[in-house]
Amino acid sequence: MRKARRSSPLYVALLVASGLVVGRLLPPLAVRLDGTSPPVPGWGAAIVLLCGAIAVGALAWGTWQRLHRDKRRFTAHHAIRLVALAKAAVLVGGVFTGGYAGYALAYLGSSTELGELRFWRAAAAAGAALLLLVAALCLEWACRLPSGDDEETTTEVGPSPA
């Protein structure tokens, strides 16, 4: 079985960049295909992403305290679930950060009232998605333990070979 690795900066940058391209191209494509502008995003997306960021951040803080401060361990199943949650949250946070930022860029400098409303709501959702991405990266970082041989070398939390 291969060890899970932390998300690389290149992977995170590619997630954000792909979301940015799609989010930036979505409004002009919608106008071209449908003839109308996309609907104004509601505050629901920003609130859900913010709640997710708070939950993942609290989980990262609790994990760090338990593993690094208190020096206690998790079961293998619990550790695998934490790493899987962190990986999924990195994916969602990265794509949504880029997507909503691109959508906001499409309406940057818009002189219409709906254009400004789209910009600010998309910017709020992009900020909340960025918080989710940072919390997920912190959870990934908190899931790493020093190995038994060397305190400076780290290994991923996971099932023991026994």
PyRosetta script that sets phi, psi and omega in degrees:
from pyrosetta import init, pose_from_sequence

init()
pose = pose_from_sequence("MRKARRSSPLYVALLVASGLVVGRLLPPLAVRLDGTSPPVPGWGAAIVLLCGAIAVGALAWGTWQRLHRDKRRFTAHHAIRLVALAKAAVLVGGVFTGGYAGYALAYLGSSTELGELRFWRAAAAAGAALLLLVAALCLEWACRLPSGDDEETTTEVGPSPA")
pose.set_psi(1, 135.7)
pose.set_omega(1, -178.7)
pose.set_phi(2, -83.9)
pose.set_psi(2, 141.9)
pose.set_omega(2, 178.2)
pose.set_phi(3, -72.9)
pose.set_psi(3, 142.1)
pose.set_omega(3, 174.6)
pose.set_phi(4, -75.5)
pose.set_psi(4, 137.0)
pose.set_omega(4, 179.6)
pose.set_phi(5, -110.5)
pose.set_psi(5, 157.6)
pose.set_omega(5, 176.2)
pose.set_phi(6, -66.6)
pose.set_psi(6, 154.9)
pose.set_omega(6, 177.5)
pose.set_phi(7, -67.1)
pose.set_psi(7, 128.8)
pose.set_omega(7, -179.2)
pose.set_phi(8, -78.0)
pose.set_psi(8, 156.5)
pose.set_omega(8, 176.6)
pose.set_phi(9, -59.9)
pose.set_psi(9, -33.6)
pose.set_omega(9, 178.0)
pose.set_phi(10, -64.7)
pose.set_psi(10, -43.3)
pose.set_omega(10, 178.4)
pose.set_phi(11, -60.6)
pose.set_psi(11, -45.8)
pose.set_omega(11, -179.9)
pose.set_phi(12, -64.5)
pose.set_psi(12, -42.4)
pose.set_omega(12, 179.1)
pose.set_phi(13, -63.6)
pose.set_psi(13, -39.2)
pose.set_omega(13, 178.1)
pose.set_phi(14, -66.8)
pose.set_psi(14, -38.0)
pose.set_omega(14, 176.5)
pose.set_phi(15, -61.8)
pose.set_psi(15, -47.8)
pose.set_omega(15, -179.0)
pose.set_phi(16, -65.5)
pose.set_psi(16, -42.1)
pose.set_omega(16, -178.7)
pose.set_phi(17, -65.1)
pose.set_psi(17, -41.2)
pose.set_omega(17, 179.0)
pose.set_phi(18, -65.6)
pose.set_psi(18, -41.0)
pose.set_omega(18, 176.0)
pose.set_phi(19, -64.3)
pose.set_psi(19, -37.1)
pose.set_omega(19, 179.9)
pose.set_phi(20, -63.6)
pose.set_psi(20, -43.0)
pose.set_omega(20, 179.7)
pose.set_phi(21, -64.8)
pose.set_psi(21, -47.5)
pose.set_omega(21, -179.0)
pose.set_phi(22, -64.4)
pose.set_psi(22, -43.9)
pose.set_omega(22, -179.8)
pose.set_phi(23, -65.0)
pose.set_psi(23, -34.7)
pose.set_omega(23, 179.9)
pose.set_phi(24, -73.6)
pose.set_psi(24, -35.6)
pose.set_omega(24, -177.4)
pose.set_phi(25, -84.9)
pose.set_psi(25, -16.2)
pose.set_omega(25, -176.7)
pose.set_phi(26, -60.6)
pose.set_psi(26, -50.6)
pose.set_omega(26, -178.3)
pose.set_phi(27, -61.1)
pose.set_psi(27, -47.3)
pose.set_omega(27, 178.8)
pose.set_phi(28, -64.2)
pose.set_psi(28, -35.0)
pose.set_omega(28, 177.9)
pose.set_phi(29, -67.3)
pose.set_psi(29, -39.0)
pose.set_omega(29, 178.7)
pose.set_phi(30, -63.9)
pose.set_psi(30, -40.3)
pose.set_omega(30, 178.5)
pose.set_phi(31, -66.3)
pose.set_psi(31, -41.1)
pose.set_omega(31, -178.8)
pose.set_phi(32, -67.6)
pose.set_psi(32, -40.5)
pose.set_omega(32, -176.4)
pose.set_phi(33, -82.3)
pose.set_psi(33, -41.8)
pose.set_omega(33, -173.1)
pose.set_phi(34, -102.9)
pose.set_psi(34, -23.6)
pose.set_omega(34, -178.2)
pose.set_phi(35, 89.4)
pose.set_psi(35, -6.2)
pose.set_omega(35, 178.3)
pose.set_phi(36, -126.7)
pose.set_psi(36, 156.4)
pose.set_omega(36, 176.8)
pose.set_phi(37, -70.3)
pose.set_psi(37, 153.2)
pose.set_omega(37, 176.5)
pose.set_phi(38, -62.9)
pose.set_psi(38, 156.7)
pose.set_omega(38, -180.0)
pose.set_phi(39, -64.8)
pose.set_psi(39, 157.0)
pose.set_omega(39, 177.6)
pose.set_phi(40, -70.2)
pose.set_psi(40, 125.0)
pose.set_omega(40, 179.0)
pose.set_phi(41, -66.2)
pose.set_psi(41, 143.2)
pose.set_omega(41, 178.5)
pose.set_phi(42, -85.0)
pose.set_psi(42, 178.2)
pose.set_omega(42, 178.3)
pose.set_phi(43, -79.2)
pose.set_psi(43, -10.7)
pose.set_omega(43, -176.7)
pose.set_phi(44, -58.5)
pose.set_psi(44, -41.6)
pose.set_omega(44, -179.1)
pose.set_phi(45, -63.5)
pose.set_psi(45, -43.9)
pose.set_omega(45, -179.9)
pose.set_phi(46, -65.0)
pose.set_psi(46, -38.9)
pose.set_omega(46, -179.1)
pose.set_phi(47, -68.3)
pose.set_psi(47, -43.2)
pose.set_omega(47, 180.0)
pose.set_phi(48, -65.2)
pose.set_psi(48, -43.2)
pose.set_omega(48, 178.6)
pose.set_phi(49, -64.9)
pose.set_psi(49, -38.3)
pose.set_omega(49, 178.3)
pose.set_phi(50, -66.0)
pose.set_psi(50, -42.2)
pose.set_omega(50, 177.0)
pose.set_phi(51, -62.7)
pose.set_psi(51, -40.2)
pose.set_omega(51, 176.0)
pose.set_phi(52, -62.8)
pose.set_psi(52, -40.9)
pose.set_omega(52, 178.6)
pose.set_phi(53, -64.1)
pose.set_psi(53, -40.5)
pose.set_omega(53, 178.6)
pose.set_phi(54, -65.1)
pose.set_psi(54, -43.6)
pose.set_omega(54, -179.5)
pose.set_phi(55, -64.7)
pose.set_psi(55, -46.2)
pose.set_omega(55, -179.7)
pose.set_phi(56, -67.9)
pose.set_psi(56, -37.5)
pose.set_omega(56, 177.0)
pose.set_phi(57, -63.9)
pose.set_psi(57, -41.3)
pose.set_omega(57, 177.4)
pose.set_phi(58, -65.4)
pose.set_psi(58, -38.5)
pose.set_omega(58, 176.8)
pose.set_phi(59, -65.2)
pose.set_psi(59, -40.0)
pose.set_omega(59, 178.0)
pose.set_phi(60, -64.4)
pose.set_psi(60, -41.9)
pose.set_omega(60, 179.6)
pose.set_phi(61, -64.7)
pose.set_psi(61, -45.9)
pose.set_omega(61, 179.0)
pose.set_phi(62, -64.2)
pose.set_psi(62, -38.2)
pose.set_omega(62, 178.3)
pose.set_phi(63, -65.5)
pose.set_psi(63, -44.9)
pose.set_omega(63, 179.8)
pose.set_phi(64, -61.8)
pose.set_psi(64, -43.7)
pose.set_omega(64, 179.8)
pose.set_phi(65, -62.9)
pose.set_psi(65, -44.2)
pose.set_omega(65, -177.3)
pose.set_phi(66, -67.6)
pose.set_psi(66, -43.7)
pose.set_omega(66, -174.9)
pose.set_phi(67, -82.8)
pose.set_psi(67, -39.0)
pose.set_omega(67, -171.8)
pose.set_phi(68, -101.6)
pose.set_psi(68, -35.0)
pose.set_omega(68, -179.8)
pose.set_phi(69, -87.9)
pose.set_psi(69, -50.1)
pose.set_omega(69, -176.6)
pose.set_phi(70, -86.2)
pose.set_psi(70, -12.5)
pose.set_omega(70, 179.1)
pose.set_phi(71, 58.9)
pose.set_psi(71, 35.3)
pose.set_omega(71, 174.9)
pose.set_phi(72, -99.0)
pose.set_psi(72, 165.9)
pose.set_omega(72, -176.9)
pose.set_phi(73, -117.7)
pose.set_psi(73, 162.1)
pose.set_omega(73, 174.0)
pose.set_phi(74, -104.8)
pose.set_psi(74, 162.4)
pose.set_omega(74, 170.4)
pose.set_phi(75, -72.6)
pose.set_psi(75, 162.6)
pose.set_omega(75, -178.0)
pose.set_phi(76, -62.3)
pose.set_psi(76, -41.1)
pose.set_omega(76, -179.2)
pose.set_phi(77, -65.1)
pose.set_psi(77, -40.3)
pose.set_omega(77, 179.4)
pose.set_phi(78, -65.8)
pose.set_psi(78, -41.6)
pose.set_omega(78, -179.9)
pose.set_phi(79, -64.6)
pose.set_psi(79, -41.6)
pose.set_omega(79, 179.6)
pose.set_phi(80, -64.7)
pose.set_psi(80, -39.5)
pose.set_omega(80, 178.7)
pose.set_phi(81, -65.0)
pose.set_psi(81, -39.6)
pose.set_omega(81, 178.4)
pose.set_phi(82, -64.1)
pose.set_psi(82, -44.6)
pose.set_omega(82, 179.9)
pose.set_phi(83, -65.8)
pose.set_psi(83, -40.4)
pose.set_omega(83, 178.4)
pose.set_phi(84, -64.0)
pose.set_psi(84, -41.5)
pose.set_omega(84, 177.4)
pose.set_phi(85, -62.8)
pose.set_psi(85, -42.3)
pose.set_omega(85, 179.3)
pose.set_phi(86, -62.1)
pose.set_psi(86, -44.5)
pose.set_omega(86, 180.0)
pose.set_phi(87, -63.1)
pose.set_psi(87, -43.3)
pose.set_omega(87, 179.6)
pose.set_phi(88, -65.5)
pose.set_psi(88, -40.4)
pose.set_omega(88, -179.9)
pose.set_phi(89, -68.9)
pose.set_psi(89, -33.1)
pose.set_omega(89, 174.6)
pose.set_phi(90, -63.1)
pose.set_psi(90, -44.2)
pose.set_omega(90, 179.5)
pose.set_phi(91, -62.1)
pose.set_psi(91, -50.6)
pose.set_omega(91, -179.1)
pose.set_phi(92, -65.3)
pose.set_psi(92, -46.2)
pose.set_omega(92, -179.6)
pose.set_phi(93, -62.5)
pose.set_psi(93, -41.1)
pose.set_omega(93, -179.6)
pose.set_phi(94, -66.8)
pose.set_psi(94, -48.1)
pose.set_omega(94, -178.2)
pose.set_phi(95, -67.0)
pose.set_psi(95, -43.3)
pose.set_omega(95, -179.2)
pose.set_phi(96, -71.3)
pose.set_psi(96, -32.6)
pose.set_omega(96, 175.4)
pose.set_phi(97, -60.2)
pose.set_psi(97, -50.8)
pose.set_omega(97, 179.2)
pose.set_phi(98, -65.6)
pose.set_psi(98, -42.1)
pose.set_omega(98, -178.1)
pose.set_phi(99, -62.2)
pose.set_psi(99, -48.7)
pose.set_omega(99, -179.8)
pose.set_phi(100, -71.8)
pose.set_psi(100, -32.7)
pose.set_omega(100, 175.9)
pose.set_phi(101, -66.2)
pose.set_psi(101, -40.8)
pose.set_omega(101, 176.5)
pose.set_phi(102, -64.1)
pose.set_psi(102, -40.6)
pose.set_omega(102, 177.7)
pose.set_phi(103, -62.7)
pose.set_psi(103, -40.3)
pose.set_omega(103, 178.0)
pose.set_phi(104, -66.3)
pose.set_psi(104, -39.5)
pose.set_omega(104, 178.4)
pose.set_phi(105, -63.2)
pose.set_psi(105, -31.6)
pose.set_omega(105, 179.0)
pose.set_phi(106, -63.5)
pose.set_psi(106, -26.4)
pose.set_omega(106, -178.0)
pose.set_phi(107, -111.9)
pose.set_psi(107, 10.8)
pose.set_omega(107, 178.4)
pose.set_phi(108, -65.1)
pose.set_psi(108, 128.2)
pose.set_omega(108, 179.7)
pose.set_phi(109, 79.1)
pose.set_psi(109, 12.6)
pose.set_omega(109, 179.2)
pose.set_phi(110, -68.4)
pose.set_psi(110, 138.4)
pose.set_omega(110, -177.3)
pose.set_phi(111, -91.4)
pose.set_psi(111, -8.9)
pose.set_omega(111, -179.1)
pose.set_phi(112, -87.5)
pose.set_psi(112, 157.2)
pose.set_omega(112, -179.9)
pose.set_phi(113, -65.7)
pose.set_psi(113, -42.2)
pose.set_omega(113, 179.1)
pose.set_phi(114, -68.0)
pose.set_psi(114, -33.5)
pose.set_omega(114, 177.0)
pose.set_phi(115, -64.1)
pose.set_psi(115, -42.5)
pose.set_omega(115, 177.3)
pose.set_phi(116, -65.9)
pose.set_psi(116, -40.5)
pose.set_omega(116, 178.6)
pose.set_phi(117, -63.2)
pose.set_psi(117, -43.1)
pose.set_omega(117, 176.4)
pose.set_phi(118, -60.7)
pose.set_psi(118, -43.3)
pose.set_omega(118, -179.6)
pose.set_phi(119, -60.4)
pose.set_psi(119, -50.5)
pose.set_omega(119, -174.7)
pose.set_phi(120, -68.2)
pose.set_psi(120, -39.1)
pose.set_omega(120, 179.0)
pose.set_phi(121, -69.4)
pose.set_psi(121, -40.4)
pose.set_omega(121, 177.4)
pose.set_phi(122, -67.3)
pose.set_psi(122, -37.6)
pose.set_omega(122, 177.9)
pose.set_phi(123, -64.7)
pose.set_psi(123, -39.2)
pose.set_omega(123, 177.3)
pose.set_phi(124, -64.9)
pose.set_psi(124, -42.0)
pose.set_omega(124, 178.4)
pose.set_phi(125, -66.4)
pose.set_psi(125, -37.9)
pose.set_omega(125, 177.3)
pose.set_phi(126, -64.7)
pose.set_psi(126, -39.6)
pose.set_omega(126, 177.2)
pose.set_phi(127, -64.5)
pose.set_psi(127, -41.5)
pose.set_omega(127, 178.0)
pose.set_phi(128, -66.7)
pose.set_psi(128, -38.4)
pose.set_omega(128, 177.3)
pose.set_phi(129, -66.7)
pose.set_psi(129, -35.3)
pose.set_omega(129, 176.4)
pose.set_phi(130, -64.9)
pose.set_psi(130, -39.0)
pose.set_omega(130, 175.8)
pose.set_phi(131, -63.2)
pose.set_psi(131, -39.2)
pose.set_omega(131, 176.3)
pose.set_phi(132, -63.2)
pose.set_psi(132, -42.3)
pose.set_omega(132, 178.6)
pose.set_phi(133, -61.9)
pose.set_psi(133, -45.1)
pose.set_omega(133, 179.9)
pose.set_phi(134, -65.0)
pose.set_psi(134, -42.6)
pose.set_omega(134, 178.9)
pose.set_phi(135, -62.9)
pose.set_psi(135, -39.7)
pose.set_omega(135, 179.4)
pose.set_phi(136, -66.5)
pose.set_psi(136, -40.3)
pose.set_omega(136, 177.1)
pose.set_phi(137, -65.8)
pose.set_psi(137, -35.0)
pose.set_omega(137, 175.7)
pose.set_phi(138, -66.5)
pose.set_psi(138, -38.6)
pose.set_omega(138, 177.3)
pose.set_phi(139, -65.1)
pose.set_psi(139, -41.1)
pose.set_omega(139, 175.2)
pose.set_phi(140, -59.1)
pose.set_psi(140, -43.6)
pose.set_omega(140, -178.9)
pose.set_phi(141, -66.2)
pose.set_psi(141, -39.6)
pose.set_omega(141, -178.7)
pose.set_phi(142, -68.4)
pose.set_psi(142, -23.2)
pose.set_omega(142, -178.5)
pose.set_phi(143, -79.7)
pose.set_psi(143, -1.8)
pose.set_omega(143, -179.7)
pose.set_phi(144, -92.1)
pose.set_psi(144, 139.6)
pose.set_omega(144, -179.3)
pose.set_phi(145, -120.4)
pose.set_psi(145, 149.9)
pose.set_omega(145, 170.8)
pose.set_phi(146, -69.2)
pose.set_psi(146, 142.3)
pose.set_omega(146, 178.8)
pose.set_phi(147, -74.8)
pose.set_psi(147, 167.0)
pose.set_omega(147, -178.5)
pose.set_phi(148, -70.2)
pose.set_psi(148, -26.8)
pose.set_omega(148, -177.1)
pose.set_phi(149, -76.7)
pose.set_psi(149, -45.8)
pose.set_omega(149, -172.6)
pose.set_phi(150, -137.8)
pose.set_psi(150, 128.5)
pose.set_omega(150, -178.5)
pose.set_phi(151, -69.7)
pose.set_psi(151, -21.4)
pose.set_omega(151, -179.5)
pose.set_phi(152, -81.6)
pose.set_psi(152, -28.9)
pose.set_omega(152, -179.8)
pose.set_phi(153, -82.3)
pose.set_psi(153, 138.7)
pose.set_omega(153, -178.5)
pose.set_phi(154, -116.0)
pose.set_psi(154, 150.1)
pose.set_omega(154, 174.1)
pose.set_phi(155, -131.2)
pose.set_psi(155, 160.3)
pose.set_omega(155, -178.4)
pose.set_phi(156, -75.6)
pose.set_psi(156, 142.7)
pose.set_omega(156, 174.3)
pose.set_phi(157, -68.7)
pose.set_psi(157, 131.8)
pose.set_omega(157, -179.6)
pose.set_phi(158, -174.4)
pose.set_psi(158, -171.3)
pose.set_omega(158, -177.9)
pose.set_phi(159, -69.1)
pose.set_psi(159, 146.0)
pose.set_omega(159, 178.2)
pose.set_phi(160, -79.1)
pose.set_psi(160, 153.6)
pose.set_omega(160, -177.3)
pose.set_phi(161, -67.2)
pose.set_psi(161, -15.7)
pose.set_omega(161, -176.7)
pose.set_phi(162, -78.0)
pose.dump_pdb("model.pdb")
